[in-house]
Amino acid sequence: MRRRLFRRCLLIAAATVLMSGSIAEAADGMAANHEPGVFSEVEITGKGPGRSVTGYQAPEWFNPLGGYPGTVPPGSMPYDIGFAGTLRITDPVTGQSALTYCIDLRTDTDDGVHYRAGAWDEANVSHLGYVEYILQHYFPSTHEPEGLGEDKRAAAVQAAIWYFSDNYVVSVANPLRRVVETIVESALRHGPSPEPRTPKVEITPSELPAPSGEIVGPFTVRADGPARIRLFGVEVFTDPAGKHRIADGSEVRPGQRLWAYSLSPEQPQGFLIERVVKGLVGTVYLYDGSNPHLEKAQKIILAQPIKAVAKGGAKLKPFDAGRLEVVKRIKGNGAGHQGQIKINVDCTYPTFKRTITIPAGAKAGDRTFLFKGIATGSVCKVTETATGANKRAKLVGTPTIVPSHVKIEHCKTQRITVTDTFRKVVHRHRHRDHGGRRHREHREFEVAG
């Protein structure tokens, strides 16, 4: 492997103000016409059927599972909406489109906003099981509610969804009021429905620190079948030594383990896997954060199946780092007779702690221990907490540690040497008679040299 050293669905409404649409006109068109992010799967490409509705947003204490209210709940705020209906998403890879509904009443979105599939618990939206029932039994999955054009159907379904997700109650005088109420009553009677199974396409862990000059991992491919790998700013290998590199676009299989090497300090960097899957009705899509100057966008939920490319990946967080080499030197004629030796490695900024254990009876000579990925600027020192001295091997003086500490430099290796000199101890016993009684004598000798 070549080593590279480097530095490496709505505008917020004021009370009683008529809204212009669930796709917001973003300031200066900031959301539109931007390249998708690395992990983007779909993007908003326009409106589907829908129309205006009038109503109120009930307060937080309101419980939508208690039935559709006959009157406006106390504390509700007037909330008239210029467009309630479907939003169209498109997968830029497969070219397929599908309709979605909003499940986040007071947050904007726009054409060109990028999304990724997510789980219900990640969306953190209330009562999605009842929303799922509505999606399975009403427009566009079916022609329900009957007797209405598509715009009115979509608006009624959206209003019923907002009832569960955002406590939205349609005005009594609104012509869609009775239709919305019927949809909600059906969902309460027959729901909730379970979350659809999300296709598995992921890398674990999803993020790792990447010290400069080091290969990190392992990462594990978790998917329902083979997937294609895409690289951005990294090299990826099938072994921790970096001998077998994977090319961009190669096939990887479920359970395969991978290692990565950062090529630059740019962000984001990492790799992802892609697999064409069938997105099911009820799949939640969340803003992926890739549109410049757009901090958040509304959450949406899939109302039609879509053949889309699902992505999962891992990001590297590069930082400047160096290495520490600890050399343990054992010498003297008592070497090999000592007990277990323990050495603590302690680096600051940030904290990096390791313990070296050398088994009892280790012969004379040097043993080298290499510690990688220590942040540049860290100050490291070592201490010998167990010398191994015993009855057979006496430590001469104290452990010699040279130097006492080192400062880690970018892409360099610093060394600390710890030396123990042991002198062999010989024990002799003899028996002597004294006053008619036999005594055992013990004498201890240190062997010079």
C-alpha positions in Angstrom: 0.0 0.0 0.0 1.2 3.5 -0.7 1.7 5.4 2.5 0.6 9.0 2.4 1.8 11.4 5.1 -0.4 14.5 5.2 -1.8 17.3 7.4 -4.4 16.5 6.8 -43.7 20.8 4.7 -44.8 24.1 5.3 -43.9 27.6 6.0 -44.5 28.5 9.7 -47.9 30.2 9.8 -48.9 33.2 11.8 -52.4 32.9 13.4 -55.1 32.9 10.8 -52.7 33.7 7.9 -53.3 31.7 4.7 -50.3 29.7 3.7 -48.9 29.7 0.2 -47.8 26.0 0.0 -46.2 23.1 1.8 -43.1 23.4 -0.4 -41.6 26.7 0.9 -40.0 29.3 -1.4 -36.5 29.1 0.1 -34.7 32.3 0.4 -32.6 33.0 -2.7 -33.4 29.4 -3.9 -30.8 28.0 -1.4 -32.3 24.5 -1.3 -32.6 23.9 -5.0 -30.0 23.0 -7.6 -27.4 21.6 -5.2 -25.5 18.4 -5.7 -26.8 15.6 -3.4 -24.6 14.7 -0.4 -22.6 11.5 -0.1 -25.4 9.8 1.8 -28.4 11.4 0.0 -30.9 8.8 -1.4 -33.8 10.9 -2.8 -34.7 14.5 -3.2 -37.9 16.6 -3.4 -38.8 17.2 -7.0 -42.2 19.0 -6.8 -45.8 18.8 -5.5 -48.3 16.1 -6.2 -52.1 16.4 -5.8 -53.3 18.7 -2.9 -55.2 21.9 -2.0 -55.7 24.3 0.8 -57.4 23.5 4.2 -58.4 25.6 7.2 -58.2 24.5 10.8 -56.4 24.7 14.1 -53.4 23.2 15.8 -54.4 21.8 19.2 -52.1 22.3 22.2 -49.6 19.7 23.4 -52.0 18.3 26.1 -54.5 17.2 23.4 -54.7 13.4 22.9 -55.5 12.5 19.3 -56.3 8.9 20.3 -59.4 10.1 22.2 -61.4 10.7 19.0 -61.9 13.6 16.6 -63.1 16.6 18.6 -66.6 18.0 17.8 -65.4 21.5 18.6 -62.1 23.3 18.6 -60.0 22.1 21.6 -59.3 24.9 24.2 -56.0 26.6 23.6 -55.8 25.7 19.9 -54.2 28.2 17.5 -55.8 29.0 14.1 -53.7 27.5 11.3 -54.9 27.8 7.7 -52.7 26.0 5.1 -52.3 27.0 1.5 -51.3 23.5 0.3 -52.0 20.3 2.1 -51.2 17.2 0.0 -48.5 15.1 -1.5 -44.8 15.9 -2.2 -43.0 14.1 -5.0 -39.5 12.5 -4.3 -37.2 11.1 -7.0 -34.2 8.8 -6.7 -31.5 10.4 -9.0 -29.9 7.0 -9.7 -32.9 4.8 -10.6 -35.0 7.8 -11.8 -38.1 6.5 -10.1 -40.5 8.8 -8.3 -43.1 8.4 -5.6 -45.5 10.5 -3.6 -45.0 11.3 0.1 -46.9 13.1 2.8 -45.6 15.5 5.4 -45.4 14.4 9.1 -43.8 17.6 10.4 -46.4 20.4 10.1 -44.3 23.4 11.1 -41.1 22.8 9.2 -40.3 23.8 5.6 -39.0 21.9 2.7 -38.3 22.8 -0.9 -37.5 21.4 -4.3 -34.0 20.0 -4.3 -33.8 19.1 -0.6 -32.0 15.8 -0.1 -33.3 13.0 2.1 -32.3 9.6 3.4 -34.4 6.8 4.7 -34.7 6.5 8.5 -36.5 4.4 11.1 -39.6 5.5 13.0 -37.9 6.0 16.3 -35.3 8.2 14.6 -38.0 10.4 13.2 -39.5 10.9 16.6 -43.0 11.6 15.3 -46.1 10.6 17.4 -48.6 7.9 16.4 -46.9 6.7 13.2 -48.7 3.4 13.4 -52.0 5.2 12.8 -50.4 7.2 10.0 -49.3 3.9 8.4 -52.9 2.6 8.5 -54.0 5.7 6.6 -51.3 5.3 4.0 -52.2 1.7 3.4 -56.0 2.3 3.0 -56.2 5.8 1.4 -54.9 7.8 -1.6 -52.6 7.1 -3.4 -52.6 3.4 -2.3 -56.3 3.2 -3.0 -59.0 5.5 -4.5 -60.3 6.3 -1.0 -61.9 8.5 0.0 -64.4 8.0 -2.8 -66.3 10.7 -4.6 -63.5 13.2 -4.6 -60.9 14.4 -7.1 -57.3 13.7 -6.4 -56.5 17.1 -5.0 -59.3 16.8 -2.4 -58.4 13.2 -1.6 -54.7 14.2 -1.0 -55.7 17.2 1.1 -58.1 15.1 3.3 -55.5 12.3 3.8 -52.8 14.9 4.7 -55.0 16.6 7.2 -55.9 13.2 8.8 -52.1 12.4 9.0 -51.4 15.8 10.6 -54.1 15.0 13.2 -52.0 12.2 14.5 -48.5 13.7 13.9 -49.2 17.3 14.9 -52.6 17.6 16.6 -54.1 19.3 13.5 -58.0 19.7 13.6 -59.8 20.9 10.4 -62.3 23.7 10.8 -66.0 22.6 11.3 -67.0 24.8 8.3 -64.4 23.3 6.0 -65.9 21.1 3.2 -63.3 18.3 3.9 -64.0 18.2 7.6 -66.4 15.2 7.6 -64.1 13.3 5.2 -61.1 13.9 7.4 -63.0 12.8 10.5 -64.1 9.6 8.8 -60.5 8.7 7.9 -59.3 9.4 11.5 -62.2 7.3 13.0 -61.3 4.4 10.7 -57.6 4.6 11.7 -58.5 4.7 15.4 -60.8 1.7 15.0 -58.5 -0.5 13.0 -55.0 0.8 13.7 -52.2 1.1 14.5 -50.3 -0.7 11.8 -46.7 -2.0 12.2 -43.6 -0.2 10.9 -42.6 -1.6 7.5 -39.4 -3.5 7.4 -36.5 -1.3 6.4 -34.0 -2.9 4.0 -30.7 -3.5 5.8 -27.8 -1.6 4.2 -25.3 -0.4 6.7 -21.7 -0.4 7.9 -20.8 -0.8 11.5 -19.4 1.1 13.2 -20.7 4.2 11.3 -17.8 6.4 12.4 -14.2 6.0 13.7 -11.3 8.4 14.5 -8.6 8.1 11.9 -5.1 9.0 13.1 -2.8 10.2 10.3 -0.8 7.4 8.8 -2.8 4.6 10.3 -5.3 2.0 9.0 -8.4 1.9 11.1 -11.1 -0.8 11.5 -12.5 -3.3 11.3 -15.8 -2.2 9.8 -18.5 -4.8 9.0 -20.9 -4.9 6.0 -24.5 -5.5 7.1 -26.9 -5.9 4.2 -29.6 -8.2 2.8 -27.4 -9.1 -0.1 -24.4 -7.9 -2.2 -23.7 -4.2 -2.4 -21.4 -1.8 -4.3 -18.8 0.1 -2.4 -18.1 3.8 -3.0 -15.0 5.6 -1.6 -14.5 9.3 -0.8 -11.2 10.4 0.4 -10.1 7.0 1.7 -8.6 3.7 0.6 -10.3 0.5 1.8 -8.8 -2.9 2.4 -9.9 -6.4 3.3 -7.1 -6.9 5.7 -5.7 -4.8 8.6 -2.2 -4.6 7.1 -3.5 -2.9 4.0 -2.2 -5.5 1.5 -5.5 -6.1 -0.3 -7.1 -2.9 -1.6 -10.7 -2.7 -2.8 -11.4 -0.6 -5.8 -14.3 1.9 -5.9 -17.4 0.2 -7.3 -16.4 -3.3 -6.2 -18.9 -5.7 -4.8 -18.9 -6.4 -1.1 -20.9 -9.1 0.7 -22.8 -9.3 4.0 -20.5 -9.9 6.9 -17.4 -8.9 5.1 -14.9 -7.0 7.3 -13.1 -3.9 6.0 -10.3 -1.5 7.0 -9.8 2.1 5.9 -7.0 4.6 5.4 -7.5 8.3 5.3 -6.0 10.1 2.2 -6.7 13.7 3.1 -8.0 16.0 5.9 -11.1 16.9 3.9 -14.6 16.2 5.1 -16.7 14.2 4.7 -14.5 11.2 4.1 -15.2 7.5 4.4 -17.0 4.9 2.3 -20.5 3.7 1.7 -22.3 0.7 0.3 -25.2 1.0 -2.2 -27.9 -1.5 -2.9 -31.1 -1.1 -5.0 -34.1 -1.8 -2.7 -37.8 -1.4 -2.7 -38.9 1.3 -0.4 -42.2 0.4 1.3 -45.2 2.5 2.1 -44.7 4.0 5.5 -40.9 4.4 5.2 -39.8 7.7 6.8 -37.4 10.0 5.0 -35.3 12.5 6.9 -33.3 15.5 5.8 -29.6 14.5 5.4 -28.2 17.9 6.1 -26.4 18.2 2.7 -28.1 21.4 1.4 -25.9 24.4 2.0 -27.5 27.0 4.4 -30.4 24.7 5.2 -30.3 23.6 8.8 -33.4 21.5 8.9 -36.3 20.3 6.6 -39.6 18.6 7.3 -39.9 14.9 7.8 -41.9 13.0 5.2 -43.3 9.5 4.8 -43.6 7.4 1.8 -47.1 7.0 0.3 -46.1 4.8 -2.6 -43.5 2.0 -3.1 -40.3 3.2 -4.8 -37.3 1.4 -6.3 -34.4 3.3 -4.8 -30.8 3.1 -3.9 -30.3 2.6 -0.2 -27.0 3.7 1.3 -25.1 2.9 4.4 -21.6 3.9 5.3 -18.9 4.9 7.6 -17.2 8.2 8.1 -13.6 8.7 9.2 -12.7 11.6 11.5 -9.0 12.3 10.7 -6.6 13.9 13.2 -2.8 14.5 13.3 -1.1 11.7 15.2 2.2 10.0 15.8 3.5 6.9 17.5 5.2 5.9 20.7 7.7 3.0 20.9 8.4 1.6 24.4 11.5 -0.6 24.6 11.7 -2.8 27.6 15.3 -3.9 28.3 16.1 -6.8 30.7 19.7 -7.5 31.6 22.0 -8.9 34.2 22.8 -12.5 35.3 19.5 -12.7 37.1 17.5 -12.1 33.9 15.1 -15.0 33.4 14.5 -15.5 37.1 12.4 -12.4 37.7 8.6 -12.4 38.1 6.0 -10.6 36.0 6.7 -7.0 35.0 4.1 -4.3 34.4 4.6 -1.0 32.7 1.9 1.8 32.4 1.9 4.1 29.4 0.1 7.4 30.1 -0.3 10.2 27.5 -2.3 13.4 27.9 -4.2 15.5 25.3 -6.3 13.6 24.9 -5.9 10.8 27.5 -4.3 7.7 26.1 -3.5 4.9 28.6 -2.1 1.4 28.0 -0.6 -1.4 30.1 2.4 -3.6 29.1 2.6 -7.0 30.7 5.8 -9.0 30.4 5.4 -12.6 31.8 7.6 -14.0 34.5 10.8 -15.6 33.4 11.4 -13.4 30.3 15.0 -13.8 29.1 17.5 -11.0 28.8 17.2 -8.7 25.8 15.0 -6.0 24.3 11.2 -6.1 23.7 9.6 -3.4 21.7 6.0 -2.3 22.0 4.5 0.2 19.4 1.5 2.4 20.2 -0.1 4.0 17.2 -2.6 6.8 16.7 -1.6 9.1 19.6 -2.7 12.7 19.0 0.0 15.2 18.0 1.1 17.3 21.0 0.4 14.6 23.6 3.0 14.2 26.4 3.7 10.6 27.2 5.5 9.0 30.1 5.8 5.5 31.4 6.1 4.0 34.9 7.0 0.5 35.9 4.4 -0.5 38.5 5.7 -4.1 39.0 9.5 -4.7 38.6 9.4 -8.5 38.8 12.1 -8.5 41.6 11.8 -11.6 43.8 13.9 -14.0 45.9 15.7 -15.4 42.9 16.3 -12.1 41.0 17.2 -8.9 42.8 16.7 -5.6 41.0 19.9 -3.5 41.0 18.9 0.0 42.0 15.6 1.2 40.3 14.2 0.9 36.8 16.0 3.3 34.4 13.6 5.2 32.2 15.1 7.3 29.4 13.9 9.9 28.5 11.4 10.6 31.4 8.8 11.8 28.9 8.3 12.6 25.2 6.0 14.8 23.2 4.3 13.2 20.2 5.0 14.7 16.8 3.0 14.4 13.6 3.7 11.2 11.7 6.9 10.5 13.8 7.8 7.8 16.3 9.1 8.7 19.7 10.9 6.2 21.9 11.2 5.6 25.7 13.5 2.8 27.0 12.9 1.2 30.3 15.8 -0.9 31.7 15.9 -3.4 34.5 19.1 -5.0 35.7 18.7 -8.1 37.7 21.3 -9.9 39.9 20.9 -13.6 40.5 20.3 -14.6 44.1 21.4 -18.1 45.2 19.9 -19.7 48.3 21.8 -22.4 50.2 20.5 -24.5 53.2 22.5 -26.7 55.5 21.8 -28.5 58.8 24.0 -28.3 61.9 23.9 -29.9 65.3 24.0 -27.6 68.2 23.6 -28.7 71.8 22.2 -32.1 70.7 19.6 -30.5 68.5 19.6 -30.2 64.7 19.2 -26.8 63.2 18.5 -25.7 59.6 20.5 -22.7 58.4 19.6 -20.5 55.3 22.2 -18.4 53.5 21.6 -16.0 50.6 24.2 -15.0 48.1 24.1 -12.5 45.2 26.1 -13.7 42.2 28.4 -11.0 40.9 28.6 -10.3 37.2 
